[in-house]
Amino acid sequence: MQTMEPRRWTVPSPEDLGRAIAGVREARGLTQAQLAEATAVNRSYPAALEAGSDALVLERALRALRRMGATITVTRSKRRRS
């Protein structure tokens, strides 16, 4: 029996956002280098995002949302968008 890739990730921390980015990227069959090229960023940036590198602004935004009882959810669509 084949396991299904998750289609939804709740993002309470930068690390969880990294897991969501990696999950969507892998589901789309992209390498980190391909993602970097497609988004016009340095090749090391997708790796840093996926590792949950501490981004102060992101951490503060997520903390504010948590304190208000809200979360961010990443949902992978069925279709690939450019």
C-alpha positions in Angstrom: 0.0 0.0 0.0 1.4 3.4 -1.0 1.5 6.1 1.6 0.1 9.5 0.7 2.1 12.7 1.0 0.5 15.2 3.4 -1.4 17.9 1.6 -1.7 20.2 4.6 0.7 21.5 7.2 0.0 23.6 10.3 2.7 26.1 10.8 3.3 27.2 14.4 7.0 27.6 14.0 9.7 28.4 11.4 10.7 24.7 11.6 7.1 23.7 10.6 7.2 26.1 7.7 10.4 24.5 6.6 8.8 21.1 6.7 5.8 22.4 4.7 8.1 23.9 2.0 10.1 20.7 1.8 7.0 18.6 1.6 5.4 20.7 -1.2 8.8 20.9 -3.1 9.3 17.1 -2.9 5.6 16.4 -3.9 6.2 18.6 -7.0 9.4 16.7 -7.8 11.7 19.7 -7.5 15.2 19.9 -6.1 16.2 22.7 -3.9 18.3 24.1 -6.8 15.3 24.0 -9.1 13.2 25.8 -6.5 15.9 28.4 -6.1 16.1 29.0 -9.8 12.3 29.1 -10.2 12.0 31.7 -7.4 15.1 33.7 -8.3 16.8 33.3 -5.0 20.3 32.1 -4.0 20.7 28.3 -4.2 21.3 28.1 -0.4 18.0 29.9 0.5 15.6 26.9 0.0 17.8 24.8 2.2 17.9 27.4 4.9 14.1 27.7 4.8 13.6 24.0 5.0 16.0 23.8 7.9 13.8 26.3 9.8 16.5 28.8 10.0 15.5 31.3 12.6 13.9 34.2 11.0 13.1 36.8 13.7 10.2 38.5 11.8 8.6 35.1 11.0 8.9 33.9 14.6 7.4 37.1 16.0 4.5 36.9 13.5 3.8 33.3 14.3 3.9 34.1 18.1 1.4 37.0 17.6 -0.9 34.7 15.7 -0.7 32.0 18.4 -1.4 34.5 21.1 -4.5 35.5 19.2 -5.6 31.9 18.8 -4.8 31.7 15.1 -2.5 29.5 13.1 -1.2 29.4 9.5 -1.9 26.3 7.4 -0.1 25.5 4.2 -2.2 23.4 1.8 -0.8 21.8 -1.4 -3.1 22.2 -4.3 -3.7 19.4 -6.7 -2.5 21.4 -9.7 1.0 22.8 -10.2 1.0 26.5 -10.5 3.7 28.7 -12.0 
